[in-house]
Amino acid sequence: MISTLDFQSDFGRSWWLEPETGEVLFCTEDGVEETGESADDLEERGAVMVDALSSRDAYRDMETFISGVEEGPAKDRLWRAISGNRPVRRFKDALFDFPGMRERWFAFHDRVLRRYAVEWLVDVGVWTGRRPRRPWSSSASSALLRRLFPRSS
């Protein structure tokens, strides 16, 4: 579910969340590969189309991350990377020059995507935003929570 928020799709391709099971389905113009269902079919049975993050959100996340980087060559390089055309691509390329920073970015980005996912689930009415009393039960909310926040043993 989380990775679908970061997936900018072409027209005719979309991701759908099945609220009852927490299953995420990929739908093309030809339908869902496994079932043949169309986007209309998915919507009719209560699935919710996942809205990918906007490029504005992605840019804001990069700005927030860079603001937290210590002054120095990495911070300067990352600011320059997002200043031109194709800022996301240039930002990711710049991170290869700073392996430790790249790891920090992915950890930061994962936390941000989880927050967006929870906000989206609440916004579309799939989840109330509260943890169920019995964690990890078979309810739809718990299935979604398990996918978003896997138990660490």
TILUMTI-400579 format. One record per residue: residue number from 1; residue in one letter; x, y, z of N, C-alpha, C in turn. Coordinates in pm, 1 decimal. Atoms other than C-alpha are relative to their C-alpha. Example, Ala and Ser with C-alpha at 12.3 -4.5 7.8 and 13.67 -1.06 7.14 Angstrom:
<sites>
@pos->1	code->A	n.u->89.0	n.v->-119.0	n.w->0.0	ca.u->1230.0	ca.v->-450.0	ca.w->780.0	c.u->90.0	c.v->120.0	c.w->0.0
@pos->2	code->S	n.u->-82.0	n.v->-119.0	n.w->-6.0	ca.u->1367.0	ca.v->-106.0	ca.w->714.0	c.u->-77.0	c.v->109.0	c.w->73.0
</sites>
This chain:
<sites>
@pos->1	code->M	n.u->83.4	n.v->-118.0	n.w->0.0	ca.u->0.0	ca.v->0.0	ca.w->0.0	c.u->87.9	c.v->124.4	c.w->0.0
@pos->2	code->I	n.u->-83.6	n.v->-118.7	n.w->-14.0	ca.u->273.7	ca.v->242.4	ca.w->98.1	c.u->71.9	c.v->32.4	c.w->-129.7
@pos->3	code->S	n.u->-74.7	n.v->-26.5	n.w->123.0	ca.u->475.6	ca.v->200.8	ca.w->-220.8	c.u->-89.6	c.v->54.5	c.w->-111.1
@pos->4	code->T	n.u->89.5	n.v->-51.1	n.w->103.7	ca.u->167.6	ca.v->276.6	ca.w->-432.4	c.u->-16.9	c.v->151.0	c.w->10.1
@pos->5	code->L	n.u->10.7	n.v->-145.3	n.w->-16.7	ca.u->155.9	ca.v->628.4	ca.w->-285.7	c.u->112.8	c.v->72.3	c.w->-72.4
@pos->6	code->D	n.u->-119.0	n.v->-59.2	n.w->60.9	ca.u->499.4	ca.v->691.2	ca.w->-435.1	c.u->9.6	c.v->-34.8	c.w->-148.3
@pos->7	code->F	n.u->-0.7	n.v->48.9	n.w->137.1	ca.u->405.6	ca.v->548.7	ca.w->-776.5	c.u->-84.7	c.v->90.4	c.w->-88.3
@pos->8	code->Q	n.u->72.0	n.v->-85.1	n.w->94.4	ca.u->314.4	ca.v->802.2	ca.w->-1042.8	c.u->-33.7	c.v->-85.0	c.w->-121.9
@pos->9	code->S	n.u->44.4	n.v->88.1	n.w->107.1	ca.u->109.8	ca.v->612.8	ca.w->-1299.6	c.u->-44.3	c.v->78.8	c.w->-122.4
@pos->10	code->D	n.u->51.2	n.v->-56.8	n.w->123.9	ca.u->26.6	ca.v->683.2	ca.w->-1660.1	c.u->-152.2	c.v->-10.7	c.w->-0.1
@pos->11	code->F	n.u->145.0	n.v->9.8	n.w->15.0	ca.u->-333.0	ca.v->736.6	ca.w->-1763.0	c.u->-36.2	c.v->-143.4	c.w->-37.3
@pos->12	code->G	n.u->44.6	n.v->135.0	n.w->32.7	ca.u->-519.1	ca.v->409.4	ca.w->-1773.3	c.u->55.5	c.v->-106.6	c.w->91.2
@pos->13	code->R	n.u->-55.2	n.v->95.9	n.w->-96.3	ca.u->-319.6	ca.v->243.9	ca.w->-1494.2	c.u->-19.3	c.v->58.0	c.w->139.7
@pos->14	code->S	n.u->27.0	n.v->-49.6	n.w->-134.1	ca.u->-411.1	ca.v->267.7	ca.w->-1127.8	c.u->12.9	c.v->-111.9	c.w->102.6
@pos->15	code->W	n.u->-4.6	n.v->92.0	n.w->-113.1	ca.u->-375.5	ca.v->104.2	ca.w->-788.6	c.u->-128.7	c.v->14.9	c.w->78.3
@pos->16	code->W	n.u->125.2	n.v->1.2	n.w->-74.2	ca.u->-680.8	ca.v->6.1	ca.w->-584.9	c.u->19.5	c.v->-75.3	c.w->130.0
@pos->17	code->L	n.u->-3.2	n.v->65.6	n.w->-130.7	ca.u->-721.2	ca.v->-86.4	ca.w->-218.9	c.u->-133.6	c.v->-68.2	c.w->23.9
@pos->18	code->E	n.u->118.1	n.v->76.5	n.w->-38.7	ca.u->-966.7	ca.v->-357.3	ca.w->-119.9	c.u->-13.4	c.v->15.1	c.w->151.7
@pos->19	code->P	n.u->8.4	n.v->-30.5	n.w->-143.4	ca.u->-1081.1	ca.v->-226.6	ca.w->222.6	c.u->-24.0	c.v->-120.4	c.w->90.6
@pos->20	code->E	n.u->31.4	n.v->115.2	n.w->-84.7	ca.u->-1210.3	ca.v->-560.1	ca.w->351.7	c.u->121.3	c.v->-86.7	c.w->28.9
@pos->21	code->T	n.u->-115.1	n.v->90.1	n.w->-16.4	ca.u->-882.0	ca.v->-743.7	ca.w->303.3	c.u->133.0	c.v->72.8	c.w->13.2
@pos->22	code->G	n.u->-126.6	n.v->-72.6	n.w->1.3	ca.u->-617.0	ca.v->-471.6	ca.w->274.2	c.u->81.8	c.v->-30.1	c.w->-124.3
@pos->23	code->E	n.u->-70.7	n.v->36.3	n.w->122.5	ca.u->-519.4	ca.v->-618.5	ca.w->-63.7	c.u->7.6	c.v->121.3	c.w->-93.6
@pos->24	code->V	n.u->-18.7	n.v->-107.2	n.w->96.3	ca.u->-377.8	ca.v->-375.4	ca.w->-318.5	c.u->7.0	c.v->-62.9	c.w->-138.9
@pos->25	code->L	n.u->11.4	n.v->55.4	n.w->134.4	ca.u->-462.6	ca.v->-440.7	ca.w->-684.9	c.u->47.5	c.v->101.8	c.w->-102.8
@pos->26	code->F	n.u->-45.0	n.v->-85.6	n.w->109.5	ca.u->-299.9	ca.v->-299.9	ca.w->-999.9	c.u->-93.4	c.v->-20.9	c.w->-117.9
@pos->27	code->C	n.u->97.6	n.v->6.6	n.w->107.9	ca.u->-545.8	ca.v->-218.2	ca.w->-1275.8	c.u->50.3	c.v->78.0	c.w->-121.3
@pos->28	code->T	n.u->-36.2	n.v->-66.8	n.w->124.7	ca.u->-461.4	ca.v->-136.8	ca.w->-1638.2	c.u->-128.0	c.v->21.3	c.w->-80.8
@pos->29	code->E	n.u->117.5	n.v->-15.8	n.w->87.2	ca.u->-692.5	ca.v->-48.1	ca.w->-1926.2	c.u->-66.2	c.v->-133.9	c.w->-28.6
@pos->30	code->D	n.u->53.6	n.v->134.5	n.w->22.9	ca.u->-734.1	ca.v->-424.9	ca.w->-1969.4	c.u->-59.6	c.v->-62.5	c.w->125.6
@pos->31	code->G	n.u->53.5	n.v->51.3	n.w->-125.7	ca.u->-834.3	ca.v->-472.0	ca.w->-1604.5	c.u->108.4	c.v->-53.9	c.w->90.6
@pos->32	code->V	n.u->-90.8	n.v->62.3	n.w->-95.7	ca.u->-677.6	ca.v->-645.7	ca.w->-1309.0	c.u->44.0	c.v->-133.1	c.w->-58.2
@pos->33	code->E	n.u->-51.6	n.v->120.5	n.w->65.6	ca.u->-452.9	ca.v->-921.9	ca.w->-1439.8	c.u->-56.8	c.v->-128.2	c.w->60.2
@pos->34	code->E	n.u->42.6	n.v->122.6	n.w->-65.9	ca.u->-556.0	ca.v->-1179.7	ca.w->-1181.1	c.u->-149.0	c.v->-29.1	c.w->-17.7
@pos->35	code->T	n.u->145.1	n.v->20.9	n.w->-0.5	ca.u->-933.1	ca.v->-1125.1	ca.w->-1205.2	c.u->-70.9	c.v->47.5	c.w->-126.4
@pos->36	code->G	n.u->63.4	n.v->-56.8	n.w->118.7	ca.u->-1002.6	ca.v->-933.2	ca.w->-1526.1	c.u->-96.8	c.v->112.7	c.w->31.1
@pos->37	code->E	n.u->91.7	n.v->-107.7	n.w->-37.8	ca.u->-1205.4	ca.v->-678.3	ca.w->-1329.7	c.u->49.2	c.v->134.4	c.w->-52.0
@pos->38	code->S	n.u->-33.9	n.v->-134.9	n.w->44.1	ca.u->-1216.3	ca.v->-324.8	ca.w->-1465.0	c.u->2.0	c.v->93.5	c.w->120.7
@pos->39	code->A	n.u->1.9	n.v->-101.1	n.w->-105.4	ca.u->-1168.1	ca.v->-7.1	ca.w->-1261.0	c.u->-143.3	c.v->23.8	c.w->46.6
@pos->40	code->D	n.u->140.9	n.v->-18.0	n.w->-36.6	ca.u->-1547.4	ca.v->36.0	ca.w->-1271.1	c.u->-49.1	c.v->-114.4	c.w->88.7
@pos->41	code->D	n.u->38.0	n.v->116.2	n.w->-80.8	ca.u->-1592.5	ca.v->-317.8	ca.w->-1136.1	c.u->54.4	c.v->13.5	c.w->142.3
@pos->42	code->L	n.u->-62.5	n.v->-15.6	n.w->-131.4	ca.u->-1349.6	ca.v->-246.3	ca.w->-852.3	c.u->-74.3	c.v->104.0	c.w->82.8
@pos->43	code->E	n.u->70.4	n.v->-106.7	n.w->-70.6	ca.u->-1526.2	ca.v->75.6	ca.w->-762.4	c.u->-139.1	c.v->-46.2	c.w->45.8
@pos->44	code->E	n.u->134.0	n.v->50.2	n.w->-33.6	ca.u->-1868.5	ca.v->-93.8	ca.w->-769.4	c.u->1.7	c.v->-91.3	c.w->121.9
@pos->45	code->R	n.u->-4.1	n.v->91.7	n.w->-114.3	ca.u->-1756.4	ca.v->-354.4	ca.w->-517.3	c.u->66.0	c.v->60.5	c.w->123.3
@pos->46	code->G	n.u->-46.2	n.v->-70.5	n.w->-119.7	ca.u->-1614.6	ca.v->-92.0	ca.w->-281.4	c.u->149.0	c.v->22.1	c.w->11.4
@pos->47	code->A	n.u->-143.5	n.v->-27.8	n.w->-3.5	ca.u->-1246.1	ca.v->-82.5	ca.w->-367.2	c.u->20.9	c.v->150.7	c.w->-17.2
@pos->48	code->V	n.u->-29.5	n.v->-142.6	n.w->2.9	ca.u->-1084.6	ca.v->259.7	ca.w->-335.4	c.u->128.1	c.v->22.9	c.w->-79.1
@pos->49	code->M	n.u->-119.4	n.v->-29.7	n.w->78.6	ca.u->-843.9	ca.v->402.3	ca.w->-592.7	c.u->100.3	c.v->76.5	c.w->87.2
@pos->50	code->V	n.u->-106.0	n.v->-62.3	n.w->-79.1	ca.u->-512.8	ca.v->497.3	ca.w->-430.8	c.u->50.7	c.v->123.3	c.w->-74.5
@pos->51	code->D	n.u->-51.1	n.v->-124.4	n.w->57.2	ca.u->-412.8	ca.v->857.7	ca.w->-494.3	c.u->149.4	c.v->9.2	c.w->27.5
@pos->52	code->A	n.u->-144.9	n.v->-15.2	n.w->-16.7	ca.u->-39.5	ca.v->885.9	ca.w->-555.3	c.u->30.3	c.v->140.3	c.w->51.6
@pos->53	code->L	n.u->-42.8	n.v->-131.0	n.w->-47.2	ca.u->146.3	ca.v->1169.6	ca.w->-391.3	c.u->26.4	c.v->90.9	c.w->-118.9
@pos->54	code->S	n.u->-26.1	n.v->-96.2	n.w->107.2	ca.u->172.4	ca.v->1481.5	ca.w->-599.2	c.u->148.2	c.v->31.3	c.w->-6.1
@pos->55	code->S	n.u->-139.7	n.v->-40.4	n.w->12.7	ca.u->503.4	ca.v->1605.9	ca.w->-731.4	c.u->30.6	c.v->112.7	c.w->99.0
@pos->56	code->R	n.u->-18.4	n.v->-107.2	n.w->-99.8	ca.u->453.2	ca.v->1906.2	ca.w->-500.7	c.u->31.6	c.v->-60.2	c.w->137.0
@pos->57	code->D	n.u->-28.4	n.v->67.5	n.w->-127.2	ca.u->441.2	ca.v->1670.3	ca.w->-199.3	c.u->140.6	c.v->-58.6	c.w->0.4
@pos->58	code->A	n.u->-133.8	n.v->59.1	n.w->9.5	ca.u->753.8	ca.v->1489.8	ca.w->-318.3	c.u->107.6	c.v->107.4	c.w->13.4
@pos->59	code->Y	n.u->-96.6	n.v->-110.1	n.w->-7.6	ca.u->936.4	ca.v->1820.2	ca.w->-360.9	c.u->8.6	c.v->52.1	c.w->143.8
@pos->60	code->R	n.u->2.0	n.v->-48.3	n.w->-138.8	ca.u->828.4	ca.v->1938.0	ca.w->-15.1	c.u->73.2	c.v->-97.3	c.w->92.1
@pos->61	code->D	n.u->-68.7	n.v->99.0	n.w->-82.0	ca.u->954.6	ca.v->1611.7	ca.w->135.8	c.u->151.7	c.v->9.8	c.w->-17.7
@pos->62	code->M	n.u->-144.2	n.v->-16.7	n.w->23.0	ca.u->1295.2	ca.v->1659.7	ca.w->-27.0	c.u->50.5	c.v->125.3	c.w->71.0
@pos->63	code->E	n.u->-39.3	n.v->-123.5	n.w->-68.9	ca.u->1309.0	ca.v->2017.2	ca.w->104.8	c.u->10.2	c.v->-21.1	c.w->150.8
@pos->64	code->T	n.u->-0.2	n.v->27.1	n.w->-143.6	ca.u->1221.2	ca.v->1900.1	ca.w->455.1	c.u->121.5	c.v->-81.8	c.w->38.9
@pos->65	code->F	n.u->-116.8	n.v->84.2	n.w->-28.9	ca.u->1489.8	ca.v->1632.3	ca.w->442.6	c.u->127.9	c.v->82.5	c.w->-6.0
@pos->66	code->I	n.u->-122.1	n.v->-79.0	n.w->16.5	ca.u->1756.7	ca.v->1870.2	ca.w->313.8	c.u->15.7	c.v->99.4	c.w->113.8
@pos->67	code->S	n.u->-6.5	n.v->-96.0	n.w->-111.0	ca.u->1670.4	ca.v->2124.0	ca.w->583.7	c.u->59.8	c.v->-61.4	c.w->125.3
@pos->68	code->G	n.u->-53.7	n.v->68.8	n.w->-116.6	ca.u->1767.3	ca.v->1862.8	ca.w->842.5	c.u->141.8	c.v->-51.2	c.w->-16.8
@pos->69	code->V	n.u->-137.4	n.v->46.2	n.w->25.8	ca.u->2104.4	ca.v->1783.2	ca.w->682.3	c.u->97.6	c.v->104.0	c.w->55.2
@pos->70	code->E	n.u->-102.2	n.v->-89.1	n.w->-52.8	ca.u->2414.1	ca.v->1927.4	ca.w->849.1	c.u->58.1	c.v->83.8	c.w->-113.4
@pos->71	code->E	n.u->-63.1	n.v->-86.8	n.w->99.5	ca.u->2577.3	ca.v->2220.5	ca.w->670.5	c.u->123.0	c.v->-70.4	c.w->-57.1
@pos->72	code->G	n.u->-116.3	n.v->60.3	n.w->62.5	ca.u->2837.2	ca.v->2104.1	ca.w->421.7	c.u->-28.1	c.v->-37.1	c.w->-144.0
@pos->73	code->P	n.u->11.3	n.v->33.4	n.w->142.5	ca.u->2890.7	ca.v->1957.5	ca.w->75.4	c.u->-126.6	c.v->-77.6	c.w->-36.3
@pos->74	code->A	n.u->120.0	n.v->79.0	n.w->31.6	ca.u->2600.3	ca.v->1710.2	ca.w->93.3	c.u->-122.6	c.v->91.2	c.w->-7.2
@pos->75	code->K	n.u->114.9	n.v->-89.4	n.w->-3.1	ca.u->2347.3	ca.v->1976.5	ca.w->187.2	c.u->1.0	c.v->91.5	c.w->-122.0
@pos->76	code->D	n.u->-11.4	n.v->-88.3	n.w->116.8	ca.u->2476.1	ca.v->2213.8	ca.w->-83.4	c.u->-35.6	c.v->-73.9	c.w->-128.5
@pos->77	code->R	n.u->24.3	n.v->79.1	n.w->121.7	ca.u->2468.3	ca.v->1940.6	ca.w->-349.3	c.u->-148.3	c.v->-35.5	c.w->-13.9
@pos->78	code->L	n.u->141.7	n.v->36.9	n.w->4.8	ca.u->2114.6	ca.v->1831.6	ca.w->-256.8	c.u->-88.0	c.v->120.6	c.w->-32.4
@pos->79	code->W	n.u->77.5	n.v->-119.2	n.w->34.5	ca.u->1980.2	ca.v->2189.8	ca.w->-266.6	c.u->13.7	c.v->30.8	c.w->-148.8
@pos->80	code->R	n.u->-20.2	n.v->-25.7	n.w->144.1	ca.u->2135.7	ca.v->2235.4	ca.w->-612.1	c.u->-77.3	c.v->-101.4	c.w->-84.4
@pos->81	code->A	n.u->67.6	n.v->106.5	n.w->75.5	ca.u->1987.8	ca.v->1903.8	ca.w->-726.2	c.u->-148.6	c.v->28.7	c.w->-18.0
@pos->82	code->I	n.u->144.1	n.v->-22.5	n.w->11.6	ca.u->1630.0	ca.v->2008.7	ca.w->-655.3	c.u->-32.8	c.v->136.9	c.w->-59.3
@pos->83	code->S	n.u->22.7	n.v->-134.6	n.w->54.1	ca.u->1677.4	ca.v->2356.4	ca.w->-803.0	c.u->-26.5	c.v->2.2	c.w->-149.8
@pos->84	code->G	n.u->16.2	n.v->-0.2	n.w->145.0	ca.u->1667.7	ca.v->2252.6	ca.w->-1167.8	c.u->-113.4	c.v->-89.0	c.w->-47.0
@pos->85	code->N	n.u->97.7	n.v->91.6	n.w->59.5	ca.u->1462.2	ca.v->2040.8	ca.w->-1401.4	c.u->17.5	c.v->-139.4	c.w->58.5
@pos->86	code->R	n.u->0.2	n.v->138.6	n.w->-48.9	ca.u->1369.0	ca.v->1688.4	ca.w->-1291.3	c.u->61.7	c.v->-11.7	c.w->139.0
@pos->87	code->P	n.u->-61.7	n.v->-3.4	n.w->-132.9	ca.u->1440.1	ca.v->1753.9	ca.w->-922.7	c.u->5.7	c.v->-135.7	c.w->70.3
@pos->88	code->V	n.u->-1.4	n.v->129.5	n.w->-68.1	ca.u->1345.9	ca.v->1405.1	ca.w->-800.7	c.u->113.4	c.v->-86.5	c.w->-53.2
@pos->89	code->R	n.u->-107.0	n.v->79.7	n.w->60.1	ca.u->1578.6	ca.v->1232.0	ca.w->-1045.8	c.u->137.7	c.v->53.5	c.w->40.8
@pos->90	code->R	n.u->-129.2	n.v->-60.8	n.w->-35.4	ca.u->1862.0	ca.v->1477.2	ca.w->-975.0	c.u->31.7	c.v->-18.9	c.w->148.3
@pos->91	code->F	n.u->-17.4	n.v->21.7	n.w->-143.8	ca.u->1809.6	ca.v->1444.9	ca.w->-599.7	c.u->48.8	c.v->-142.5	c.w->25.8
@pos->92	code->K	n.u->-40.0	n.v->140.0	n.w->-19.2	ca.u->1830.6	ca.v->1065.3	ca.w->-614.1	c.u->140.4	c.v->-25.8	c.w->-53.7
@pos->93	code->D	n.u->-135.8	n.v->14.0	n.w->53.4	ca.u->2139.6	ca.v->1085.8	ca.w->-834.7	c.u->103.0	c.v->59.5	c.w->95.0
@pos->94	code->A	n.u->-93.1	n.v->-65.7	n.w->-92.8	ca.u->2304.9	ca.v->1327.2	ca.w->-589.3	c.u->22.9	c.v->-85.2	c.w->124.3
@pos->95	code->L	n.u->-14.7	n.v->83.6	n.w->-119.1	ca.u->2241.9	ca.v->1086.4	ca.w->-302.6	c.u->104.4	c.v->-110.1	c.w->-18.6
@pos->96	code->F	n.u->-101.5	n.v->103.5	n.w->24.3	ca.u->2471.0	ca.v->829.2	ca.w->-468.7	c.u->139.6	c.v->48.1	c.w->39.1
@pos->97	code->D	n.u->-129.7	n.v->-54.5	n.w->-40.1	ca.u->2761.7	ca.v->1063.3	ca.w->-389.1	c.u->19.0	c.v->-0.5	c.w->150.8
@pos->98	code->F	n.u->-3.5	n.v->-3.0	n.w->-145.8	ca.u->2677.6	ca.v->1039.6	ca.w->-18.1	c.u->-76.1	c.v->-120.5	c.w->54.7
@pos->99	code->P	n.u->70.6	n.v->123.2	n.w->-37.5	ca.u->2595.2	ca.v->676.4	ca.w->74.6	c.u->-70.0	c.v->4.7	c.w->135.7
@pos->100	code->G	n.u->64.5	n.v->-9.5	n.w->-130.7	ca.u->2523.1	ca.v->748.7	ca.w->441.9	c.u->-124.4	c.v->86.7	c.w->-5.1
@pos->101	code->M	n.u->113.1	n.v->-90.6	n.w->16.7	ca.u->2293.6	ca.v->1032.0	ca.w->341.6	c.u->-112.6	c.v->-71.2	c.w->-75.2
@pos->102	code->R	n.u->100.3	n.v->75.0	n.w->76.5	ca.u->2117.6	ca.v->801.8	ca.w->96.4	c.u->-80.6	c.v->-91.2	c.w->92.2
@pos->103	code->E	n.u->69.1	n.v->85.4	n.w->-96.6	ca.u->2037.2	ca.v->558.8	ca.w->377.7	c.u->-92.9	c.v->82.8	c.w->88.2
@pos->104	code->R	n.u->83.9	n.v->-88.4	n.w->-81.6	ca.u->1907.9	ca.v->846.5	ca.w->590.2	c.u->-123.8	c.v->43.5	c.w->-77.3
@pos->105	code->W	n.u->114.0	n.v->-41.4	n.w->82.0	ca.u->1687.9	ca.v->962.6	ca.w->300.0	c.u->-105.5	c.v->-109.7	c.w->-6.5
@pos->106	code->F	n.u->97.6	n.v->108.2	n.w->13.1	ca.u->1527.4	ca.v->621.6	ca.w->253.8	c.u->-72.9	c.v->-26.5	c.w->132.1
@pos->107	code->A	n.u->66.3	n.v->16.0	n.w->-129.6	ca.u->1457.1	ca.v->590.5	ca.w->628.3	c.u->-101.5	c.v->113.3	c.w->20.4
@pos->108	code->F	n.u->88.9	n.v->-115.4	n.w->-10.5	ca.u->1306.3	ca.v->941.5	ca.w->628.4	c.u->-120.1	c.v->-17.0	c.w->-93.2
@pos->109	code->H	n.u->104.9	n.v->14.5	n.w->101.3	ca.u->1108.4	ca.v->873.6	ca.w->311.0	c.u->-100.5	c.v->-108.2	c.w->39.9
@pos->110	code->D	n.u->90.6	n.v->105.9	n.w->-46.9	ca.u->965.9	ca.v->549.0	ca.w->452.6	c.u->-92.1	c.v->51.2	c.w->109.7
@pos->111	code->R	n.u->84.4	n.v->-54.6	n.w->-107.5	ca.u->844.6	ca.v->731.5	ca.w->765.2	c.u->-105.0	c.v->94.8	c.w->-56.9
@pos->112	code->V	n.u->92.6	n.v->-95.4	n.w->60.8	ca.u->687.4	ca.v->1006.1	ca.w->552.3	c.u->-111.2	c.v->-74.7	c.w->-75.6
@pos->113	code->L	n.u->101.6	n.v->75.8	n.w->74.0	ca.u->511.0	ca.v->753.0	ca.w->327.3	c.u->-97.8	c.v->-69.2	c.w->93.9
@pos->114	code->R	n.u->89.3	n.v->62.6	n.w->-97.4	ca.u->371.7	ca.v->570.5	ca.w->630.0	c.u->-99.5	c.v->103.1	c.w->54.0
@pos->115	code->R	n.u->89.0	n.v->-105.8	n.w->-48.7	ca.u->232.6	ca.v->899.8	ca.w->761.8	c.u->-104.8	c.v->34.3	c.w->-105.4
@pos->116	code->Y	n.u->94.5	n.v->-28.0	n.w->108.0	ca.u->78.1	ca.v->978.5	ca.w->422.6	c.u->-103.2	c.v->-112.0	c.w->-13.1
@pos->117	code->A	n.u->91.1	n.v->114.3	n.w->13.7	ca.u->-69.0	ca.v->627.5	ca.w->408.4	c.u->-108.9	c.v->4.2	c.w->107.0
@pos->118	code->V	n.u->97.8	n.v->-6.7	n.w->-108.7	ca.u->-235.7	ca.v->663.4	ca.w->747.5	c.u->-97.2	c.v->114.4	c.w->-24.9
@pos->119	code->E	n.u->87.3	n.v->-115.0	n.w->28.3	ca.u->-369.1	ca.v->1009.2	ca.w->656.6	c.u->-97.5	c.v->-32.0	c.w->-113.1
@pos->120	code->W	n.u->86.1	n.v->34.5	n.w->113.2	ca.u->-502.9	ca.v->876.2	ca.w->326.1	c.u->-108.3	c.v->-99.0	c.w->42.4
@pos->121	code->L	n.u->97.2	n.v->98.6	n.w->-45.8	ca.u->-671.2	ca.v->576.3	ca.w->490.9	c.u->-109.9	c.v->64.5	c.w->83.3
@pos->122	code->V	n.u->99.1	n.v->-71.9	n.w->-80.2	ca.u->-843.2	ca.v->808.3	ca.w->737.9	c.u->-86.6	c.v->87.7	c.w->-91.1
@pos->123	code->D	n.u->72.9	n.v->-90.3	n.w->89.9	ca.u->-938.7	ca.v->1058.5	ca.w->463.6	c.u->-105.3	c.v->-71.3	c.w->-83.5
@pos->124	code->V	n.u->96.2	n.v->71.6	n.w->84.6	ca.u->-1109.5	ca.v->794.7	ca.w->249.0	c.u->-96.3	c.v->-86.2	c.w->81.4
@pos->125	code->G	n.u->94.0	n.v->69.5	n.w->-86.7	ca.u->-1286.3	ca.v->645.0	ca.w->549.5	c.u->23.8	c.v->-148.5	c.w->16.3
@pos->126	code->V	n.u->-30.6	n.v->142.6	n.w->-12.7	ca.u->-1114.3	ca.v->306.7	ca.w->541.9	c.u->43.2	c.v->-32.9	c.w->142.1
@pos->127	code->W	n.u->-52.7	n.v->23.2	n.w->-134.3	ca.u->-958.9	ca.v->347.2	ca.w->886.2	c.u->-35.9	c.v->119.3	c.w->86.4
@pos->128	code->T	n.u->40.6	n.v->-108.4	n.w->-89.8	ca.u->-1067.1	ca.v->551.0	ca.w->1187.4	c.u->119.2	c.v->76.7	c.w->54.9
@pos->129	code->G	n.u->-117.6	n.v->-65.7	n.w->-56.2	ca.u->-710.8	ca.v->637.9	ca.w->1286.4	c.u->33.2	c.v->-49.0	c.w->139.2
@pos->130	code->R	n.u->-26.8	n.v->55.9	n.w->-132.5	ca.u->-736.6	ca.v->443.4	ca.w->1612.6	c.u->36.1	c.v->-146.7	c.w->-13.2
@pos->131	code->R	n.u->-36.6	n.v->141.0	n.w->-0.5	ca.u->-571.7	ca.v->114.1	ca.w->1682.7	c.u->-115.8	c.v->-80.6	c.w->59.0
@pos->132	code->P	n.u->105.7	n.v->83.5	n.w->-57.0	ca.u->-819.6	ca.v->-167.3	ca.w->1743.3	c.u->39.4	c.v->-46.1	c.w->141.2
@pos->133	code->R	n.u->-29.7	n.v->43.3	n.w->-136.9	ca.u->-849.1	ca.v->-286.9	ca.w->2104.1	c.u->79.1	c.v->-128.9	c.w->1.7
@pos->134	code->R	n.u->-73.8	n.v->126.9	n.w->9.1	ca.u->-731.1	ca.v->-631.4	ca.w->2008.3	c.u->92.0	c.v->9.4	c.w->-120.5
@pos->135	code->P	n.u->-88.7	n.v->-16.8	n.w->114.2	ca.u->-424.2	ca.v->-568.4	ca.w->1795.7	c.u->11.5	c.v->-128.3	c.w->-82.0
@pos->136	code->W	n.u->-25.6	n.v->106.3	n.w->95.9	ca.u->-376.1	ca.v->-783.4	ca.w->1487.9	c.u->-114.5	c.v->-99.9	c.w->-8.3
@pos->137	code->S	n.u->116.2	n.v->86.3	n.w->19.4	ca.u->-729.6	ca.v->-925.0	ca.w->1488.6	c.u->-28.0	c.v->-10.7	c.w->-149.1
@pos->138	code->S	n.u->28.6	n.v->21.7	n.w->141.9	ca.u->-893.8	ca.v->-1020.6	ca.w->1161.3	c.u->-78.4	c.v->114.3	c.w->-63.5
@pos->139	code->S	n.u->77.2	n.v->-110.4	n.w->57.5	ca.u->-1071.1	ca.v->-687.2	ca.w->1111.5	c.u->76.6	c.v->66.0	c.w->-114.2
@pos->140	code->A	n.u->-62.5	n.v->-69.9	n.w->112.8	ca.u->-1005.8	ca.v->-481.0	ca.w->800.8	c.u->101.2	c.v->101.8	c.w->49.1
@pos->141	code->S	n.u->-94.0	n.v->-98.4	n.w->-54.0	ca.u->-842.3	ca.v->-209.1	ca.w->1010.9	c.u->129.9	c.v->-67.6	c.w->41.5
@pos->142	code->S	n.u->-119.8	n.v->69.6	n.w->-43.9	ca.u->-604.5	ca.v->-460.2	ca.w->1159.7	c.u->81.5	c.v->-51.8	c.w->-117.9
@pos->143	code->A	n.u->-72.7	n.v->47.1	n.w->118.4	ca.u->-518.1	ca.v->-604.3	ca.w->819.2	c.u->80.6	c.v->114.4	c.w->-60.2
@pos->144	code->L	n.u->-71.8	n.v->-115.2	n.w->53.3	ca.u->-426.6	ca.v->-257.0	ca.w->700.7	c.u->114.7	c.v->39.3	c.w->91.3
@pos->145	code->L	n.u->-107.3	n.v->-32.7	n.w->-94.1	ca.u->-227.4	ca.v->-188.5	ca.w->1015.6	c.u->116.9	c.v->-96.4	c.w->-14.2
@pos->146	code->R	n.u->-107.8	n.v->98.8	n.w->15.6	ca.u->-33.1	ca.v->-512.5	ca.w->970.3	c.u->83.3	c.v->29.8	c.w->-123.4
@pos->147	code->R	n.u->-73.1	n.v->-31.1	n.w->121.9	ca.u->58.1	ca.v->-408.2	ca.w->617.5	c.u->83.5	c.v->126.9	c.w->15.5
@pos->148	code->L	n.u->-72.5	n.v->-125.3	n.w->-19.8	ca.u->161.1	ca.v->-58.5	ca.w->725.6	c.u->108.7	c.v->-9.3	c.w->104.9
@pos->149	code->F	n.u->-92.2	n.v->6.8	n.w->-113.1	ca.u->332.9	ca.v->-148.4	ca.w->1051.4	c.u->20.4	c.v->-144.9	c.w->41.0
@pos->150	code->P	n.u->-21.1	n.v->141.7	n.w->-32.8	ca.u->453.7	ca.v->-509.2	ca.w->1047.5	c.u->59.2	c.v->-15.0	c.w->139.0
@pos->151	code->R	n.u->-54.8	n.v->29.5	n.w->-133.5	ca.u->527.5	ca.v->-660.1	ca.w->1388.4	c.u->147.4	c.v->-28.2	c.w->-11.6
@pos->152	code->S	n.u->-142.1	n.v->36.4	n.w->-6.0	ca.u->892.6	ca.v->-674.5	ca.w->1477.9	c.u->15.0	c.v->-99.7	c.w->113.7
@pos->153	code->S	n.u->-10.2	n.v->106.8	n.w->-99.4	ca.u->975.3	ca.v->-995.4	ca.w->1658.9	c.u->129.5	c.v->10.2	c.w->75.4
</sites>
